[in-house]
Amino acid sequence: MKKLYLLPASALFVLGAALWTSCSDDDSDSANQVDADLNTTILENFSDKVAQASYNDLQTKAATIYTNIQTFSTTRNDANLKAIQTSWRAARQSWEQTESFLFGPVSTEKVDPRIDTWPVDFNALEDELNSNDQFTEAYIDGLDESLKGFHPIEYLIFGQDGDKTAAQFTDREIEYLTALGLNLKKLTTEVADGWNPSKSGNYGAIFTSAGSGSGEYPTQRAAFEQLVAAMADICGEVSEAKMGEVYAAKDPSLEESPFAKNSITDFTNNIKGVENVYLAKYSADGTGLEDLVIKYNRSLDGKVKTAISTAIQALGKIDKPFGEAITSQAVQVQNAIDATADLKTVLEEELLPFVQAHSK
């Protein structure tokens, strides 16, 4: 997600290192024990059952968006428009859950800002629609980040008030929408390929080989720190930027997914993504951080799971579109902000020093 100011992973490392010296496990006889085989399995299962599974799912769903756009361009009716909207929501679910691990190709290739920058630049978008430029996929790829990806697609298919009909589309909008869909399909394919073990230079091999003494993750501890830092980062993004900034300004124009009225669902999927990483579970269950924590500190496992559940439940109590809720459900919004911030604190101040103590 482009629009935020995150605590970098390096800062989390410094914080964790400081806390490590003062924090210990509840079970003193197990403090600082390292199960290298378990840790290797956790890294392998994250790569396979979370990262690869999530990005493959996202790639499939983005391809469905593009297919539905092509169908709509040929047969322009409300049923086919509804199919695009439904596929957009499905792809958003997968994408938002992957935001709990925004490292690897999605970061190095700058895919995140190219598909998920917000808010939409309405004036620049209208200029594009009024231009004579040809909307090829390559042309779209070269546009400013706020003019491509999920949110311009959202704006075009839902309309500014969320009630757009097929009859309201212009030919020019169809051309732009088609190119946006193709570009989204291409970028999500690139990310999926980046974790694919059958591809040369795949990031999964880089991540799971942590501990070899060289490369991006010379130690397994560095890989575990990356996982926890990414989980904490998305919690900070939800509490501080996606919700906090909009709530503080009482400005619905800053909302992330306003046209589809999908913001609370987006935020909830961000936290579900944290849960996915912790459990090593997406479409299938694996061995995850949960298993390491249960082995050495069941109390901490309960605390992490409770914090995740509390944040999801707090978000679920907001039953109005977020742009409305910032004024009409202020208490519920503040509670969700606080619960998500509390989860971030548990991850940074307790889970991070724990994994540092039990990896090397």
C-alpha positions in Angstrom: 0.0 0.0 0.0 1.5 3.3 -1.1 -0.1 5.8 1.2 1.6 5.6 4.5 4.7 6.1 6.6 5.8 2.9 8.0 8.3 2.0 10.7 11.0 0.3 8.6 12.1 -3.3 9.3 15.5 -2.1 10.3 13.9 0.1 13.1 11.9 -2.9 14.3 15.2 -4.9 14.4 16.8 -2.3 16.6 13.7 -2.2 18.8 13.6 -5.9 19.1 17.3 -6.2 19.8 16.9 -3.8 22.7 13.9 -5.6 24.1 15.6 -8.9 23.7 18.0 -8.0 26.4 15.2 -7.4 28.9 12.5 -9.9 27.9 12.5 -13.6 28.6 10.1 -16.5 28.0 7.6 -17.5 30.6 9.3 -20.9 30.7 12.7 -20.0 32.0 14.1 -23.5 31.4 13.4 -23.2 27.7 14.7 -19.6 27.2 17.0 -19.2 24.2 16.7 -22.8 22.9 16.9 -23.1 19.2 15.3 -25.8 17.1 16.9 -25.3 13.7 14.9 -28.0 12.0 11.6 -26.6 13.2 12.8 -23.1 12.1 13.7 -24.4 8.6 10.2 -26.0 8.3 8.5 -22.8 9.4 10.4 -20.8 6.7 9.6 -23.4 4.0 6.0 -23.5 5.0 5.6 -19.8 4.9 7.1 -19.7 1.4 4.9 -22.6 0.2 1.7 -22.4 2.1 1.4 -18.6 2.5 3.4 -16.6 0.0 3.2 -18.9 -3.0 -0.4 -19.9 -2.3 -1.5 -16.3 -1.8 0.2 -14.9 -4.8 -1.0 -17.8 -7.0 -4.6 -17.1 -5.8 -4.2 -13.4 -6.5 -2.8 -14.0 -10.0 -5.8 -16.2 -10.8 -8.3 -13.7 -9.5 -6.7 -10.8 -11.3 -6.9 -12.8 -14.5 -10.6 -13.3 -13.8 -11.0 -9.5 -13.5 -9.4 -9.1 -16.9 -11.6 -11.8 -18.5 -14.7 -10.3 -17.1 -13.7 -6.8 -18.4 -13.2 -8.4 -21.9 -16.7 -9.9 -21.7 -18.2 -6.6 -20.6 -16.5 -4.7 -23.4 -18.2 -7.1 -25.8 -21.6 -7.3 -24.1 -22.2 -4.2 -22.0 -24.9 -5.0 -19.5 -25.3 -4.8 -15.7 -24.9 -8.5 -15.2 -21.5 -8.4 -16.8 -20.6 -5.3 -14.9 -21.6 -7.0 -11.7 -19.2 -9.9 -12.6 -16.3 -7.4 -12.8 -17.2 -5.9 -9.4 -17.5 -9.3 -7.8 -14.1 -10.4 -9.2 -12.5 -7.1 -8.1 -13.7 -7.8 -4.5 -12.3 -11.3 -4.6 -8.9 -10.1 -5.8 -8.9 -7.4 -3.1 -9.4 -10.1 -0.5 -6.3 -12.0 -1.6 -4.2 -8.8 -2.2 -5.0 -7.3 1.2 -4.0 -10.5 3.0 -0.6 -10.5 1.2 0.1 -7.0 2.6 1.1 -8.8 5.8 4.4 -9.8 4.0 5.3 -6.9 1.7 8.8 -8.1 1.1 10.5 -9.9 -1.8 9.5 -9.2 -5.4 6.4 -7.1 -4.5 8.8 -4.7 -2.8 12.0 -5.0 -4.9 10.1 -4.6 -8.2 7.9 -1.9 -6.7 4.7 -3.8 -7.5 2.9 -2.6 -4.4 2.7 1.1 -5.4 2.0 0.2 -9.0 -1.2 -1.7 -8.2 -2.4 -0.2 -4.9 -1.8 3.6 -4.6 -4.6 5.7 -3.3 -6.5 8.0 -3.3 -7.3 8.2 -7.1 -6.2 11.4 -8.8 -9.6 12.3 -10.4 -8.4 15.2 -12.4 -5.5 13.4 -13.9 -7.7 10.4 -14.6 -10.2 12.6 -16.5 -7.3 14.1 -18.4 -6.3 10.6 -19.6 -9.9 9.8 -20.6 -10.1 13.1 -22.6 -6.7 12.5 -24.3 -6.1 10.9 -27.6 -3.4 8.5 -26.2 -3.7 4.9 -27.0 -4.3 2.8 -23.8 -1.9 0.0 -24.4 -0.7 -2.1 -21.4 2.7 -0.5 -21.8 1.3 3.0 -21.8 -0.6 2.2 -18.6 2.5 0.7 -17.0 4.2 4.1 -17.5 1.5 6.2 -15.9 1.7 7.7 -12.5 1.0 5.2 -9.8 -2.3 6.8 -8.8 -3.7 6.2 -12.3 -3.3 2.4 -12.4 -4.0 -0.6 -10.3 -6.9 -1.6 -8.1 -8.3 1.8 -7.3 -8.7 3.4 -10.8 -10.4 0.1 -11.8 -12.6 0.4 -8.7 -13.5 4.0 -9.6 -14.4 3.0 -13.2 -16.5 0.0 -12.3 -18.3 1.3 -9.2 -18.5 5.0 -10.0 -17.8 7.8 -7.5 -21.0 7.0 -5.5 -20.8 3.2 -5.9 -23.9 3.0 -8.1 -22.6 3.0 -11.7 -24.5 1.2 -14.3 -23.4 -0.4 -17.6 -25.2 2.3 -19.6 -23.1 5.0 -18.1 -19.8 3.7 -19.5 -18.2 5.5 -22.4 -16.1 3.7 -25.0 -13.1 5.5 -23.8 -13.7 4.2 -20.2 -13.9 0.7 -21.6 -10.6 1.1 -23.4 -8.9 2.4 -20.2 -10.5 -0.3 -18.0 -9.3 -3.0 -20.4 -5.7 -1.8 -20.3 -5.8 -1.4 -16.5 -7.1 -5.0 -16.2 -4.3 -6.3 -18.4 -1.7 -4.4 -16.5 -3.0 -5.7 -13.2 -2.9 -9.3 -14.6 0.7 -8.8 -15.7 1.9 -7.4 -12.4 0.3 -10.0 -10.2 1.7 -12.7 -12.5 5.2 -11.3 -12.0 4.8 -11.4 -8.3 3.5 -15.0 -8.3 6.4 -16.0 -10.6 8.8 -14.3 -8.2 7.9 -16.9 -5.5 7.5 -19.9 -7.9 10.0 -22.6 -7.2 10.0 -23.7 -10.8 11.3 -20.2 -11.9 15.0 -19.3 -11.9 16.0 -16.9 -9.1 12.7 -17.4 -7.3 12.4 -15.6 -4.0 11.1 -18.7 -2.2 14.5 -20.3 -2.6 16.2 -17.1 -1.3 14.0 -17.0 1.8 14.1 -20.7 2.7 17.8 -20.8 2.3 18.2 -18.4 5.2 21.0 -19.3 7.5 23.5 -20.2 4.8 25.7 -17.4 6.0 25.4 -15.2 2.9 22.8 -13.5 0.8 19.8 -11.5 1.8 19.2 -13.6 4.9 22.6 -14.8 6.2 20.9 -16.2 9.3 17.5 -17.7 10.0 17.1 -15.1 12.6 17.1 -12.4 9.9 14.3 -14.2 8.1 12.2 -14.5 11.2 12.8 -10.8 11.9 11.6 -10.0 8.4 8.4 -12.0 9.0 7.5 -10.3 12.3 8.5 -6.9 11.0 6.2 -7.2 8.0 3.3 -8.4 10.2 3.9 -5.4 12.5 4.2 -3.0 9.6 0.7 -3.8 8.2 -0.8 -3.3 11.7 0.8 0.1 11.8 -0.5 0.9 8.4 -4.0 0.0 9.3 -4.1 1.8 12.7 -2.0 4.8 11.7 -2.7 5.5 8.0 -5.6 3.6 6.6 -7.8 4.3 9.6 -6.0 6.8 11.9 -5.3 9.5 9.3 -8.8 9.4 7.9 -10.4 9.4 11.3 -8.3 12.2 12.6 -9.0 14.4 9.6 -12.7 13.3 9.4 -12.1 13.3 5.7 -13.7 10.5 3.7 -11.9 11.5 0.6 -8.7 9.9 2.1 -10.4 6.5 2.4 -8.7 3.6 0.7 -11.6 1.8 -1.1 -14.5 4.3 -1.0 -16.2 3.5 -4.3 -16.8 -0.1 -3.5 -17.4 0.7 0.1 -14.8 -2.0 0.8 -12.4 -0.4 3.2 -13.4 -2.2 6.4 -13.2 -5.5 4.5 -9.7 -4.4 3.3 -8.6 -3.6 6.8 -10.0 -6.9 8.2 -8.2 -8.9 5.5 -4.9 -7.1 6.4 -5.2 -8.5 9.9 -6.3 -11.9 8.6 -3.1 -11.8 6.6 -1.2 -11.4 9.9 -3.0 -14.5 11.1 -2.1 -16.3 7.9 1.6 -15.7 8.5 1.5 -16.6 12.2 -0.3 -19.9 11.5 1.4 -20.6 8.1 -2.1 -21.1 6.7 -3.8 -19.9 3.5 -5.6 -22.5 1.5 -3.8 -25.3 3.5 -2.4 -25.4 7.0 1.3 -25.7 7.7 3.9 -25.3 10.4 4.2 -21.7 11.3 5.5 -19.2 13.9 2.6 -20.5 16.0 4.3 -23.9 16.4 7.6 -22.3 17.6 5.8 -20.1 20.1 3.6 -23.0 21.4 6.8 -25.1 21.9 8.5 -22.5 24.2 5.9 -20.0 25.4 2.2 -21.0 25.3 1.3 -17.8 27.2 2.7 -15.7 24.3 0.9 -17.8 21.8 -2.4 -17.0 23.5 -1.5 -13.3 23.7 -0.8 -13.1 19.9 -4.0 -15.0 19.0 -6.1 -12.9 21.4 -4.7 -9.7 19.9 -5.4 -10.8 16.4 -9.0 -11.9 17.3 -9.6 -8.7 19.2 -8.6 -6.6 16.2 -10.7 -8.5 13.8 -13.7 -8.4 16.1 -13.3 -4.6 16.7 -13.3 -4.1 12.9 -16.4 -6.2 12.6 -18.3 -3.9 14.9 -18.1 -1.1 12.3 -21.1 -1.9 10.2 -21.2 1.3 8.1 -18.9 2.3 5.2 -15.7 3.6 6.7 -16.2 7.1 5.2 -19.5 7.4 7.2 -18.3 5.5 10.3 -15.5 8.1 11.0 -18.3 10.4 12.2 -21.3 8.2 12.9 -19.4 5.3 14.6 -16.5 7.2 16.1 -16.3 4.9 19.2 -16.2 1.7 17.1 -13.6 3.2 14.8 -11.4 4.3 17.7 -11.7 0.9 19.3 -10.6 -0.8 16.0 -7.6 1.6 15.7 -6.6 0.9 19.3 -7.0 -2.9 18.9 -4.9 -2.9 15.8 -2.2 -0.8 17.4 -2.2 -3.2 20.4 -1.6 -6.1 18.1 1.3 -4.2 16.6 2.7 -3.7 20.1 2.5 -7.4 20.9 4.3 -8.3 17.7 7.0 -5.7 18.1 7.6 -6.0 21.8 6.9 -9.6 22.5 6.9 -11.8 19.4 10.0 -10.2 17.8 12.3 -10.6 20.8 10.9 -14.1 21.2 11.9 -15.2 17.7 15.3 -13.5 18.1 15.8 -15.6 21.2 14.8 -18.8 19.5 16.7 -18.5 16.2 20.2 -17.9 15.1 
